[in-house]
Structures are given as C-alpha cells and as structure tokens.
C-alpha cells in the first residue's frame, strides 16, 4: 500500500508534531492488557459478542476457574465475584507482579507459566478455563478440565490488522500461533472437545494519530516482528502525513470466539 502523498519535502523530517507524537508513544507505559492509553486516539467498532458477558455467564455456577495468560489481571478482576478456587497464569515476566498485586487480594492464585510447558495445574482441576488473546494447547486444556468442563476463548486471528503491515511495507504476520476459525476448531476437536460455538469477526479500527499506531505495535510486537521506529522512520512519516490528510488510518481486527466442552 503506497501512502506517499504529493508535496512531500525534506522538511517533513523536521515535523514537530511527528516527533512529539512519536516520543509520547514511546514513553507511554505498557501494563498487561491495559491499553487505556489508546482510548482517545483510536475508534474501534464493537465485536458482535461480549467476551466479558460470556465469561461471566460461564463462571456463574463454577467452583473452579483457570484464566490463561491473564496479562496484568485486568479482565479477570472485572468478572467478580470469582469462583472460590480461581487460578491465573501468566507467561510474560513483566506482567506477573501487576497480576499478583491486582488478583491476590481477590483470592486468586497467580502462577507463572511459560508457553510450551505443561500448565501448572492438576488433571481435572477446573470447571472452566478462560483464555482471552493468549496461547492455548488443546491437549493441556483437555487435561486440566474436569469432565463436562468448559473452555471459552477469544483469539486474535491470522488476518488481524494486516493494513498496518501493508502501510509500513512490513511482512505479513508469520507466527506459529496465527489462527483461523477452522484451525482453532479443528485443533480442539482433534483432542475430543465438542465445539458448541465458533464465530469470527473483522471489526474496523481507526487510528487517529501516529502515536496510536506506534503504541499499538509496541503492545502487540508480533504484528511486525522487526518493528523499530528508526527502521520504519520513512514509512511512519508517510503514514503520519496520510492520517493528517485523511483524519484517520483504517485497519481491521480479526477476532475468533470459540466455546468448547469436554465430554463427560
């Protein structure tokens, strides 16, 4: 995608608004799944489902809950009251301390889990497993769920925000976890799960300034694996000028929702 606009001059390299926005995005803190810094810089079309509402309904009668890749525990904390035995796992070390600080007062046991390892849980320990935008291993899910237990996940799909890659001239996402609805459903069925719901959606996301783009790429580094503001300086400046000219840059999220049950 060529975003070069007519009238570009060398003076664009001294654009103070670009420098200020870039500095703000680079200095902004990243804490778990708290992306509230973006609130006034983006506009997102809502998904046709609410993961929070579905999760709340799923745990209403549960006695035990596992939340995989909890981030800083932000989303889990919103689901109170939680089951009597609730465990959260997190793989990224900087998120562990914020998750402990937020969740331990709620009685949640926060356990470190590195992707590729077995889940730090006993066989059949949980009634419900939640996973929002995290890694999952179908065989491990089957192991830790009790018979009749429920798995609810929202995932980032393989087509997510590809317009960003195109605009910056970056390779498409080449990630082993890149999912489609078919691959997610097939992987769960392969180990014995009954898939009771499976949907995907591609809602619109508008980036109102270049700071939002840079912050987003910091928060989800797998989108452009080699992203660096110096490496992509020219492309970011072109995109900055495009946003000033048109008011926003449009991308499309790709989200998957899957609900699966372990047969009794």
DRENPA-3360 file (N, C-alpha, C; in nm, 2 decimals, always signed):
BEGIN
1 = XXXXXXXX = +0.09/-0.12/+0.00/+0.00/+0.00/+0.00/+0.09/+0.12/+0.00 ~ +0.08/+0.21/-0.10/+0.16/+0.33/-0.11/+0.08/+0.45/-0.05 ~ +0.14/+0.50/+0.07/+0.07/+0.61/+0.14/+0.15/+0.74/+0.11 ~ +0.24/+0.74/+0.02/+0.32/+0.86/+0.00/+0.22/+0.97/-0.06 ~ +0.22/+1.08/-0.01/+0.13/+1.19/-0.05/+0.20/+1.29/-0.14 ~ +0.14/+1.35/-0.23/+0.20/+1.46/-0.31/+0.25/+1.57/-0.22 ~ +0.36/+1.64/-0.26/+0.40/+1.75/-0.19/+0.50/+1.72/-0.08 ~ +0.55/+1.59/-0.07/+0.64/+1.56/+0.03/+0.77/+1.63/+0.01;
9 = XXXXXXXX = +0.83/+1.69/+0.11/+0.96/+1.76/+0.10/+1.05/+1.71/+0.22 ~ +1.18/+1.74/+0.20/+1.27/+1.71/+0.31/+1.23/+1.77/+0.45 ~ +1.16/+1.88/+0.45/+1.12/+1.94/+0.57/+1.03/+1.85/+0.66 ~ +0.97/+1.75/+0.59/+0.88/+1.66/+0.67/+0.97/+1.59/+0.78 ~ +1.09/+1.58/+0.76/+1.18/+1.51/+0.86/+1.19/+1.60/+0.98 ~ +1.15/+1.72/+0.98/+1.15/+1.81/+1.10/+1.01/+1.85/+1.14 ~ +0.92/+1.76/+1.11/+0.78/+1.79/+1.15/+0.77/+1.77/+1.31 ~ +0.75/+1.88/+1.38/+0.75/+1.88/+1.52/+0.63/+1.79/+1.58;
17 = XXXXXXXX = +0.52/+1.79/+1.51/+0.41/+1.71/+1.56/+0.44/+1.56/+1.55 ~ +0.51/+1.52/+1.45/+0.55/+1.38/+1.43/+0.64/+1.34/+1.55 ~ +0.74/+1.43/+1.58/+0.84/+1.40/+1.68/+0.77/+1.39/+1.82 ~ +0.68/+1.48/+1.84/+0.61/+1.49/+1.97/+0.53/+1.36/+1.99 ~ +0.45/+1.33/+1.89/+0.37/+1.21/+1.89/+0.45/+1.08/+1.91 ~ +0.56/+1.07/+1.84/+0.64/+0.96/+1.85/+0.70/+0.94/+1.99 ~ +0.75/+1.05/+2.04/+0.80/+1.05/+2.18/+0.70/+1.01/+2.28 ~ +0.57/+1.05/+2.26/+0.47/+1.02/+2.36/+0.44/+0.87/+2.35;
25 = XXXXXXXX = +0.43/+0.81/+2.23/+0.40/+0.67/+2.22/+0.51/+0.59/+2.28 ~ +0.63/+0.63/+2.26/+0.75/+0.55/+2.31/+0.76/+0.56/+2.46 ~ +0.72/+0.67/+2.52/+0.72/+0.69/+2.66/+0.61/+0.63/+2.74 ~ +0.50/+0.60/+2.67/+0.37/+0.56/+2.74/+0.40/+0.42/+2.80 ~ +0.35/+0.40/+2.92/+0.37/+0.27/+2.98/+0.28/+0.15/+2.92 ~ +0.34/+0.03/+2.93/+0.26/-0.09/+2.89/+0.24/-0.17/+3.01 ~ +0.12/-0.20/+3.05/+0.09/-0.28/+3.17/-0.02/-0.38/+3.13 ~ +0.03/-0.51/+3.12/-0.06/-0.62/+3.09/-0.15/-0.59/+2.97;
33 = XXXXXXXX = -0.28/-0.61/+2.98/-0.37/-0.59/+2.87/-0.45/-0.46/+2.89 ~ -0.39/-0.37/+2.97/-0.45/-0.23/+2.99/-0.40/-0.14/+2.87 ~ -0.48/-0.12/+2.77/-0.45/-0.04/+2.66/-0.53/+0.10/+2.67 ~ -0.56/+0.14/+2.79/-0.64/+0.26/+2.80/-0.57/+0.39/+2.75 ~ -0.44/+0.38/+2.74/-0.37/+0.50/+2.68/-0.42/+0.53/+2.54 ~ -0.47/+0.43/+2.47/-0.52/+0.45/+2.33/-0.66/+0.51/+2.33 ~ -0.72/+0.52/+2.44/-0.87/+0.54/+2.44/-0.91/+0.66/+2.35 ~ -0.85/+0.77/+2.35/-0.89/+0.89/+2.28/-0.81/+0.90/+2.14;
41 = XXXXXXXX = -0.74/+0.80/+2.11/-0.65/+0.80/+1.99/-0.70/+0.70/+1.88 ~ -0.79/+0.62/+1.92/-0.85/+0.52/+1.83/-1.00/+0.51/+1.84 ~ -1.06/+0.45/+1.74/-1.20/+0.43/+1.74/-1.22/+0.29/+1.69 ~ -1.28/+0.20/+1.78/-1.30/+0.06/+1.74/-1.44/+0.02/+1.73 ~ -1.48/-0.04/+1.62/-1.61/-0.10/+1.60/-1.63/-0.22/+1.70 ~ -1.74/-0.22/+1.78/-1.75/-0.33/+1.87/-1.77/-0.46/+1.81 ~ -1.73/-0.57/+1.88/-1.75/-0.70/+1.83/-1.89/-0.74/+1.84 ~ -1.94/-0.84/+1.76/-2.08/-0.88/+1.77/-2.10/-0.97/+1.90;
49 = XXXXXXXX = -2.01/-0.99/+1.98/-2.02/-1.06/+2.11/-1.95/-0.98/+2.22 ~ -1.98/-1.01/+2.34/-1.90/-0.96/+2.45/-1.84/-1.08/+2.53 ~ -1.70/-1.08/+2.52/-1.63/-1.19/+2.59/-1.66/-1.18/+2.74 ~ -1.66/-1.06/+2.79/-1.68/-1.05/+2.93/-1.81/-1.10/+2.98 ~ -1.92/-1.07/+2.90/-2.05/-1.12/+2.94/-2.06/-1.28/+2.92 ~ -2.00/-1.33/+2.82/-1.99/-1.47/+2.80/-1.91/-1.54/+2.91 ~ -1.80/-1.48/+2.95/-1.72/-1.53/+3.06/-1.80/-1.53/+3.19 ~ -1.86/-1.42/+3.22/-1.94/-1.40/+3.34/-2.05/-1.51/+3.35;
57 = XXXXXXXX = -2.12/-1.54/+3.24/-2.22/-1.64/+3.24/-2.16/-1.78/+3.26 ~ -2.04/-1.80/+3.20/-1.98/-1.93/+3.21/-1.93/-1.97/+3.35 ~ -1.90/-1.87/+3.43/-1.84/-1.90/+3.57/-1.95/-1.89/+3.67 ~ -2.07/-1.85/+3.64/-2.18/-1.83/+3.74/-2.19/-1.95/+3.83 ~ -2.19/-2.07/+3.78/-2.21/-2.19/+3.87/-2.08/-2.27/+3.88 ~ -1.97/-2.21/+3.85/-1.84/-2.28/+3.86/-1.78/-2.27/+4.00 ~ -1.72/-2.38/+4.04/-1.65/-2.38/+4.17/-1.50/-2.36/+4.15 ~ -1.45/-2.38/+4.02/-1.31/-2.36/+4.00/-1.29/-2.30/+3.86;
65 = XXXXXXXX = -1.19/-2.21/+3.85/-1.17/-2.14/+3.72/-1.02/-2.12/+3.70 ~ -0.98/-2.14/+3.57/-0.84/-2.11/+3.53/-0.85/-2.00/+3.42 ~ -0.77/-1.89/+3.44/-0.76/-1.79/+3.34/-0.62/-1.79/+3.29 ~ -0.60/-1.83/+3.16/-0.47/-1.85/+3.10/-0.42/-1.72/+3.03 ~ -0.30/-1.68/+3.05/-0.24/-1.56/+3.00/-0.32/-1.44/+3.05 ~ -0.33/-1.42/+3.17/-0.41/-1.32/+3.23/-0.36/-1.18/+3.21 ~ -0.24/-1.16/+3.16/-0.19/-1.02/+3.15/-0.16/-0.97/+3.29 ~ -0.21/-0.84/+3.31/-0.20/-0.79/+3.45/-0.32/-0.82/+3.53;
73 = XXXXXXXX = -0.41/-0.91/+3.48/-0.52/-0.95/+3.56/-0.64/-0.86/+3.54 ~ -0.63/-0.76/+3.45/-0.74/-0.66/+3.44/-0.87/-0.72/+3.40 ~ -0.88/-0.81/+3.30/-1.00/-0.86/+3.26/-1.06/-0.96/+3.36 ~ -0.98/-1.04/+3.42/-1.03/-1.13/+3.52/-1.09/-1.06/+3.64 ~ -1.02/-0.95/+3.68/-1.07/-0.88/+3.80/-1.21/-0.82/+3.78 ~ -1.24/-0.79/+3.65/-1.38/-0.74/+3.62/-1.49/-0.84/+3.63 ~ -1.45/-0.97/+3.64/-1.55/-1.08/+3.64/-1.60/-1.11/+3.79 ~ -1.56/-1.03/+3.88/-1.60/-1.06/+4.02/-1.76/-1.06/+4.03;
81 = XXXXXXXX = -1.81/-1.15/+4.12/-1.74/-1.24/+4.21/-1.68/-1.36/+4.14 ~ -1.56/-1.41/+4.18/-1.50/-1.52/+4.11/-1.53/-1.65/+4.19 ~ -1.51/-1.76/+4.12/-1.53/-1.89/+4.19/-1.43/-1.90/+4.31 ~ -1.47/-1.99/+4.40/-1.39/-2.00/+4.53/-1.24/-2.04/+4.50 ~ -1.22/-2.12/+4.40/-1.09/-2.16/+4.36/-1.06/-2.10/+4.22 ~ -0.99/-1.99/+4.22/-0.95/-1.93/+4.09/-0.80/-1.92/+4.08 ~ -0.75/-1.96/+3.96/-0.61/-1.96/+3.93/-0.59/-1.88/+3.80 ~ -0.49/-1.80/+3.80/-0.45/-1.73/+3.68/-0.30/-1.76/+3.64;
89 = XXXXXXXX = -0.28/-1.78/+3.51/-0.14/-1.80/+3.47/-0.09/-1.68/+3.38 ~ +0.04/-1.66/+3.39/+0.09/-1.55/+3.30/+0.23/-1.59/+3.26 ~ +0.26/-1.57/+3.13/+0.39/-1.61/+3.07/+0.49/-1.50/+3.07 ~ +0.45/-1.38/+3.06/+0.54/-1.27/+3.04/+0.58/-1.21/+3.17 ~ +0.71/-1.22/+3.20/+0.75/-1.18/+3.34/+0.71/-1.04/+3.38 ~ +0.72/-0.94/+3.30/+0.68/-0.80/+3.35/+0.53/-0.79/+3.39 ~ +0.45/-0.89/+3.34/+0.31/-0.89/+3.38/+0.28/-0.96/+3.52 ~ +0.37/-1.04/+3.56/+0.35/-1.12/+3.68/+0.32/-1.04/+3.80;
97 = XXXXXXXX = +0.41/-0.94/+3.83/+0.39/-0.86/+3.95/+0.26/-0.78/+3.95 ~ +0.23/-0.71/+3.84/+0.10/-0.64/+3.84/-0.02/-0.74/+3.86 ~ -0.01/-0.86/+3.80/-0.12/-0.96/+3.81/-0.13/-1.00/+3.96 ~ -0.02/-1.03/+4.02/-0.02/-1.06/+4.17/-0.08/-0.95/+4.25 ~ -0.04/-0.83/+4.23/-0.09/-0.72/+4.31/-0.24/-0.70/+4.29 ~ -0.29/-0.72/+4.17/-0.43/-0.70/+4.14/-0.51/-0.81/+4.19 ~ -0.47/-0.94/+4.17/-0.55/-1.05/+4.18/-0.54/-1.12/+4.32 ~ -0.42/-1.12/+4.38/-0.41/-1.19/+4.51/-0.50/-1.14/+4.61;
105 = XXXXXXXX = -0.53/-1.00/+4.62/-0.63/-0.96/+4.72/-0.77/-1.01/+4.69 ~ -0.79/-1.06/+4.57/-0.92/-1.12/+4.54/-0.93/-1.27/+4.56 ~ -0.82/-1.32/+4.62/-0.81/-1.47/+4.65/-0.76/-1.55/+4.53 ~ -0.71/-1.49/+4.42/-0.66/-1.56/+4.31/-0.52/-1.61/+4.32 ~ -0.49/-1.73/+4.29/-0.36/-1.79/+4.29/-0.30/-1.76/+4.15 ~ -0.19/-1.68/+4.15/-0.13/-1.64/+4.02/+0.00/-1.73/+4.00 ~ +0.00/-1.80/+3.89/+0.11/-1.90/+3.87/+0.18/-1.86/+3.74 ~ +0.31/-1.87/+3.74/+0.39/-1.84/+3.62/+0.39/-1.96/+3.53;
113 = XXXXXXXX = +0.36/-1.94/+3.40/+0.35/-2.05/+3.30/+0.42/-2.00/+3.17 ~ +0.52/-2.07/+3.14/+0.59/-2.03/+3.01/+0.53/-2.12/+2.90 ~ +0.51/-2.06/+2.79/+0.45/-2.13/+2.67/+0.54/-2.24/+2.63 ~ +0.47/-2.36/+2.61/+0.54/-2.48/+2.57/+0.55/-2.57/+2.69 ~ +0.54/-2.52/+2.81/+0.54/-2.60/+2.93/+0.40/-2.66/+2.96 ~ +0.39/-2.76/+3.04/+0.26/-2.80/+3.09/+0.20/-2.69/+3.18 ~ +0.07/-2.68/+3.17/+0.00/-2.59/+3.26/+0.03/-2.63/+3.41 ~ +0.05/-2.53/+3.49/+0.08/-2.56/+3.63/-0.05/-2.59/+3.71;
121 = XXXXXXXX = -0.11/-2.70/+3.67/-0.24/-2.74/+3.73/-0.25/-2.89/+3.72 ~ -0.34/-2.94/+3.81/-0.36/-3.08/+3.82/-0.46/-3.13/+3.72 ~ -0.46/-3.26/+3.69/-0.56/-3.32/+3.60/-0.70/-3.29/+3.65 ~ -0.79/-3.25/+3.57/-0.93/-3.23/+3.61/-0.95/-3.13/+3.72 ~ -0.86/-3.03/+3.73/-0.87/-2.93/+3.84/-0.98/-2.83/+3.82 ~ -1.02/-2.80/+3.70/-1.11/-2.68/+3.68/-1.24/-2.71/+3.61 ~ -1.34/-2.64/+3.65/-1.47/-2.64/+3.58/-1.47/-2.56/+3.45 ~ -1.40/-2.45/+3.45/-1.40/-2.35/+3.34/-1.26/-2.30/+3.32;
129 = XXXXXXXX = -1.22/-2.30/+3.19/-1.09/-2.23/+3.15/-1.12/-2.12/+3.06 ~ -1.07/-2.00/+3.09/-1.08/-1.88/+3.01/-0.95/-1.85/+2.94 ~ -0.96/-1.80/+2.82/-0.83/-1.75/+2.75/-0.87/-1.64/+2.66 ~ -0.82/-1.52/+2.69/-0.85/-1.41/+2.60/-0.72/-1.36/+2.54 ~ -0.70/-1.39/+2.42/-0.58/-1.35/+2.34/-0.46/-1.41/+2.39 ~ -0.46/-1.53/+2.44/-0.34/-1.60/+2.49/-0.32/-1.73/+2.42 ~ -0.20/-1.79/+2.45/-0.17/-1.91/+2.39/-0.25/-2.03/+2.45 ~ -0.29/-2.13/+2.37/-0.35/-2.24/+2.43/-0.31/-2.37/+2.36;
137 = XXXXXXXX = -0.30/-2.48/+2.44/-0.26/-2.61/+2.40/-0.38/-2.70/+2.42 ~ -0.45/-2.74/+2.31/-0.57/-2.82/+2.33/-0.55/-2.94/+2.42 ~ -0.44/-3.01/+2.41/-0.42/-3.13/+2.49/-0.41/-3.10/+2.64 ~ -0.35/-2.98/+2.67/-0.34/-2.94/+2.81/-0.47/-2.89/+2.86 ~ -0.55/-2.83/+2.78/-0.68/-2.79/+2.82/-0.77/-2.91/+2.86 ~ -0.76/-3.01/+2.77/-0.83/-3.14/+2.80/-0.79/-3.20/+2.93 ~ -0.66/-3.19/+2.96/-0.61/-3.25/+3.08/-0.66/-3.18/+3.21 ~ -0.66/-3.04/+3.21/-0.69/-2.97/+3.33/-0.84/-2.95/+3.35;
145 = XXXXXXXX = -0.92/-2.97/+3.25/-1.06/-2.96/+3.27/-1.12/-3.08/+3.32 ~ -1.22/-3.07/+3.41/-1.29/-3.19/+3.46/-1.39/-3.23/+3.35 ~ -1.44/-3.36/+3.35/-1.54/-3.40/+3.25/-1.66/-3.31/+3.26 ~ -1.70/-3.26/+3.14/-1.81/-3.16/+3.13/-1.77/-3.02/+3.14 ~ -1.63/-3.00/+3.16/-1.58/-2.86/+3.18/-1.59/-2.78/+3.05 ~ -1.58/-2.65/+3.07/-1.60/-2.56/+2.95/-1.47/-2.48/+2.93 ~ -1.44/-2.46/+2.80/-1.33/-2.37/+2.76/-1.39/-2.26/+2.67 ~ -1.36/-2.14/+2.71/-1.41/-2.02/+2.64/-1.28/-1.94/+2.60;
153 = XXXXXXXX = -1.27/-1.91/+2.47/-1.15/-1.83/+2.43/-1.19/-1.73/+2.32 ~ -1.13/-1.61/+2.33/-1.13/-1.52/+2.22/-0.99/-1.50/+2.18 ~ -0.96/-1.52/+2.04/-0.83/-1.52/+1.99/-0.81/-1.41/+1.88 ~ -0.69/-1.37/+1.86/-0.66/-1.28/+1.75/-0.63/-1.36/+1.63 ~ -0.71/-1.34/+1.52/-0.70/-1.42/+1.40/-0.58/-1.38/+1.31 ~ -0.55/-1.47/+1.22/-0.44/-1.45/+1.13/-0.45/-1.33/+1.04 ~ -0.57/-1.27/+1.02/-0.58/-1.16/+0.93/-0.58/-1.02/+1.01 ~ -0.54/-1.03/+1.13/-0.55/-0.91/+1.22/-0.47/-0.79/+1.17;
161 = XXXXXXXX = -0.53/-0.68/+1.16/-0.46/-0.55/+1.13/-0.36/-0.56/+1.02 ~ -0.38/-0.64/+0.92/-0.28/-0.65/+0.81/-0.26/-0.52/+0.74 ~ -0.36/-0.43/+0.74/-0.34/-0.30/+0.68/-0.22/-0.22/+0.74 ~ -0.18/-0.25/+0.86/-0.07/-0.19/+0.92/+0.06/-0.24/+0.86 ~ +0.07/-0.37/+0.84/+0.18/-0.43/+0.77/+0.20/-0.38/+0.63 ~ +0.09/-0.37/+0.56/+0.09/-0.32/+0.42/+0.14/-0.17/+0.42 ~ +0.08/-0.09/+0.51/+0.11/+0.05/+0.51/+0.26/+0.08/+0.54 ~ +0.32/+0.00/+0.62/+0.46/+0.02/+0.66/+0.55/-0.07/+0.58;
169 = XXXXXXXX = +0.50/-0.14/+0.48/+0.59/-0.22/+0.40/+0.65/-0.33/+0.47 ~ +0.58/-0.38/+0.57/+0.64/-0.49/+0.66/+0.58/-0.63/+0.61 ~ +0.65/-0.74/+0.64/+0.60/-0.87/+0.60/+0.47/-0.89/+0.68 ~ +0.38/-0.97/+0.62/+0.26/-1.02/+0.69/+0.30/-1.10/+0.81 ~ +0.21/-1.11/+0.91/+0.24/-1.18/+1.03/+0.27/-1.33/+0.99 ~ +0.39/-1.37/+1.04/+0.43/-1.51/+1.02/+0.46/-1.57/+1.16 ~ +0.35/-1.61/+1.22/+0.35/-1.65/+1.36/+0.29/-1.79/+1.37 ~ +0.36/-1.88/+1.45/+0.31/-2.01/+1.46/+0.17/-2.02/+1.52;
177 = XXXXXXXX = +0.13/-1.92/+1.60/+0.00/-1.92/+1.66/-0.11/-1.85/+1.58 ~ -0.07/-1.80/+1.46/-0.17/-1.74/+1.37/-0.28/-1.83/+1.34 ~ -0.40/-1.79/+1.38/-0.52/-1.88/+1.38/-0.63/-1.83/+1.28 ~ -0.70/-1.93/+1.23/-0.83/-1.91/+1.16/-0.93/-1.98/+1.25 ~ -1.06/-1.95/+1.22/-1.16/-2.03/+1.29/-1.15/-2.17/+1.27 ~ -1.12/-2.21/+1.14/-1.11/-2.36/+1.11/-1.00/-2.42/+1.18 ~ -0.88/-2.36/+1.19/-0.77/-2.42/+1.26/-0.79/-2.44/+1.41 ~ -0.85/-2.33/+1.47/-0.88/-2.34/+1.61/-0.98/-2.45/+1.64;
185 = XXXXXXXX = -1.09/-2.45/+1.57/-1.19/-2.56/+1.59/-1.14/-2.70/+1.57 ~ -1.06/-2.71/+1.46/-1.01/-2.85/+1.43/-0.91/-2.89/+1.53 ~ -0.83/-2.80/+1.59/-0.73/-2.84/+1.69/-0.81/-2.89/+1.82 ~ -0.91/-2.82/+1.85/-0.99/-2.86/+1.97/-1.06/-3.00/+1.95 ~ -1.12/-3.01/+1.84/-1.20/-3.13/+1.81/-1.10/-3.25/+1.80 ~ -0.98/-3.23/+1.76/-0.88/-3.34/+1.74/-0.85/-3.41/+1.88 ~ -0.86/-3.34/+1.99/-0.83/-3.40/+2.11/-0.96/-3.44/+2.19 ~ -1.08/-3.42/+2.12/-1.20/-3.47/+2.18/-1.30/-3.37/+2.22;
193 = XXXXXXXX = -1.27/-3.24/+2.21/-1.37/-3.14/+2.25/-1.49/-3.13/+2.16 ~ -1.60/-3.10/+2.22/-1.72/-3.07/+2.14/-1.72/-2.92/+2.13 ~ -1.72/-2.86/+2.01/-1.72/-2.72/+1.99/-1.87/-2.68/+1.98 ~ -1.91/-2.60/+2.08/-2.05/-2.56/+2.09/-2.08/-2.42/+2.03 ~ -1.98/-2.34/+2.00/-1.99/-2.22/+1.94/-1.86/-2.18/+1.87 ~ -1.86/-2.13/+1.75/-1.74/-2.08/+1.69/-1.78/-1.97/+1.59 ~ -1.72/-1.85/+1.61/-1.75/-1.73/+1.52/-1.62/-1.65/+1.50 ~ -1.62/-1.58/+1.39/-1.52/-1.48/+1.38/-1.57/-1.35/+1.33;
201 = XXXXXXXX = -1.50/-1.24/+1.34/-1.54/-1.11/+1.31/-1.42/-1.02/+1.27 ~ -1.44/-0.92/+1.19/-1.34/-0.83/+1.14/-1.38/-0.69/+1.16 ~ -1.39/-0.64/+1.28/-1.43/-0.50/+1.31/-1.33/-0.40/+1.27 ~ -1.38/-0.28/+1.24/-1.29/-0.17/+1.19/-1.22/-0.11/+1.31 ~ -1.10/-0.06/+1.29/-1.03/+0.01/+1.39/-0.97/+0.14/+1.32 ~ -1.00/+0.26/+1.37/-0.94/+0.38/+1.32/-0.83/+0.43/+1.41 ~ -0.72/+0.46/+1.35/-0.60/+0.52/+1.42/-0.61/+0.67/+1.39 ~ -0.63/+0.75/+1.50/-0.64/+0.89/+1.48/-0.51/+0.97/+1.47;
209 = XXXXXXXX = -0.40/+0.91/+1.52/-0.27/+0.97/+1.51/-0.16/+0.87/+1.50 ~ -0.04/+0.91/+1.47/+0.07/+0.81/+1.45/+0.11/+0.76/+1.59 ~ +0.09/+0.83/+1.69/+0.12/+0.78/+1.83/+0.04/+0.65/+1.85 ~ -0.09/+0.65/+1.81/-0.17/+0.53/+1.83/-0.11/+0.41/+1.76 ~ -0.06/+0.43/+1.64/+0.00/+0.32/+1.56/+0.12/+0.27/+1.63 ~ +0.21/+0.36/+1.67/+0.34/+0.31/+1.74/+0.31/+0.24/+1.87 ~ +0.22/+0.29/+1.95/+0.18/+0.23/+2.07/+0.12/+0.09/+2.05 ~ +0.03/+0.08/+1.95/-0.03/-0.05/+1.92/+0.08/-0.15/+1.88;
217 = XXXXXXXX = +0.18/-0.11/+1.80/+0.28/-0.20/+1.76/+0.38/-0.24/+1.87 ~ +0.39/-0.15/+1.97/+0.47/-0.18/+2.09/+0.39/-0.29/+2.17 ~ +0.26/-0.27/+2.18/+0.18/-0.35/+2.27/+0.16/-0.49/+2.21 ~ +0.16/-0.50/+2.08/+0.15/-0.63/+2.01/+0.27/-0.66/+1.92 ~ +0.38/-0.68/+1.97/+0.51/-0.69/+1.89/+0.51/-0.80/+1.79 ~ +0.42/-0.89/+1.80/+0.42/-1.00/+1.69/+0.36/-0.95/+1.56 ~ +0.29/-0.83/+1.57/+0.22/-0.78/+1.44/+0.33/-0.75/+1.34 ~ +0.44/-0.68/+1.38/+0.55/-0.66/+1.29/+0.67/-0.69/+1.38;
225 = XXXXXXXX = +0.73/-0.81/+1.35/+0.83/-0.86/+1.44/+0.96/-0.78/+1.45 ~ +0.99/-0.71/+1.34/+1.11/-0.63/+1.34/+1.08/-0.48/+1.36 ~ +0.97/-0.45/+1.42/+0.93/-0.31/+1.43/+1.03/-0.23/+1.52 ~ +1.07/-0.12/+1.47/+1.16/-0.02/+1.54/+1.13/+0.11/+1.47 ~ +1.12/+0.22/+1.55/+1.08/+0.35/+1.49/+1.19/+0.40/+1.40 ~ +1.31/+0.37/+1.43/+1.42/+0.41/+1.34/+1.42/+0.33/+1.21 ~ +1.40/+0.20/+1.22/+1.40/+0.12/+1.10/+1.28/+0.16/+1.01 ~ +1.17/+0.20/+1.06/+1.05/+0.23/+0.99/+1.02/+0.38/+0.98;
233 = XXXXXXXX = +1.13/+0.46/+1.00/+1.11/+0.61/+1.01/+1.04/+0.66/+0.89 ~ +1.08/+0.63/+0.77/+1.02/+0.69/+0.65/+0.88/+0.65/+0.63 ~ +0.85/+0.52/+0.66/+0.71/+0.47/+0.64/+0.62/+0.53/+0.75 ~ +0.67/+0.55/+0.87/+0.59/+0.61/+0.97/+0.56/+0.76/+0.94 ~ +0.66/+0.83/+0.88/+0.63/+0.97/+0.85/+0.53/+0.98/+0.73 ~ +0.53/+0.89/+0.64/+0.43/+0.88/+0.53/+0.29/+0.86/+0.59 ~ +0.29/+0.76/+0.69/+0.16/+0.73/+0.75/+0.11/+0.85/+0.83 ~ +0.20/+0.91/+0.90/+0.16/+1.03/+0.98/+0.10/+1.14/+0.89;
241 = XXXXXXXX = +0.16/+1.16/+0.77/+0.11/+1.26/+0.68/-0.03/+1.22/+0.62 ~ -0.04/+1.09/+0.60/-0.17/+1.03/+0.55/-0.28/+1.06/+0.65 ~ -0.25/+1.03/+0.78/-0.35/+1.05/+0.89/-0.39/+1.20/+0.90 ~ -0.29/+1.29/+0.89/-0.32/+1.43/+0.89/-0.41/+1.47/+0.78 ~ -0.39/+1.41/+0.66/-0.46/+1.45/+0.54/-0.60/+1.39/+0.54 ~ -0.62/+1.27/+0.59/-0.75/+1.20/+0.59/-0.82/+1.19/+0.72 ~ -0.76/+1.22/+0.83/-0.82/+1.22/+0.96/-0.80/+1.09/+1.04 ~ -0.77/+0.98/+0.97/-0.75/+0.85/+1.03/-0.70/+0.75/+0.94;
249 = XXXXXXXX = -0.64/+0.65/+0.99/-0.60/+0.53/+0.91/-0.68/+0.41/+0.96 ~ -0.74/+0.34/+0.86/-0.83/+0.23/+0.89/-0.76/+0.09/+0.88 ~ -0.78/+0.01/+0.98/-0.74/-0.13/+0.98/-0.86/-0.21/+1.02 ~ -0.84/-0.34/+1.01/-0.95/-0.43/+1.06/-0.89/-0.54/+1.15 ~ -0.95/-0.54/+1.27/-0.91/-0.65/+1.36/-0.96/-0.78/+1.30 ~ -0.91/-0.89/+1.35/-0.96/-1.03/+1.32/-0.97/-1.10/+1.45 ~ -1.09/-1.13/+1.50/-1.12/-1.19/+1.63/-1.19/-1.32/+1.61 ~ -1.16/-1.42/+1.68/-1.22/-1.55/+1.68/-1.28/-1.58/+1.82;
257 = XXXXXXXX = -1.40/-1.63/+1.83/-1.46/-1.68/+1.95/-1.49/-1.83/+1.94 ~ -1.44/-1.90/+2.04/-1.47/-2.05/+2.04/-1.51/-2.09/+2.18 ~ -1.62/-2.17/+2.19/-1.66/-2.23/+2.31/-1.66/-2.38/+2.29 ~ -1.59/-2.45/+2.38/-1.58/-2.59/+2.36/-1.60/-2.66/+2.50 ~ -1.66/-2.78/+2.49/-1.69/-2.86/+2.62/-1.61/-2.99/+2.61 ~ -1.56/-3.03/+2.73/-1.50/-3.16/+2.74/-1.61/-3.26/+2.77 ~ -1.62/-3.37/+2.69/-1.73/-3.47/+2.71/-1.71/-3.53/+2.85 ~ -1.83/-3.55/+2.92/-1.83/-3.62/+3.05/-1.77/-3.76/+3.04;
% end
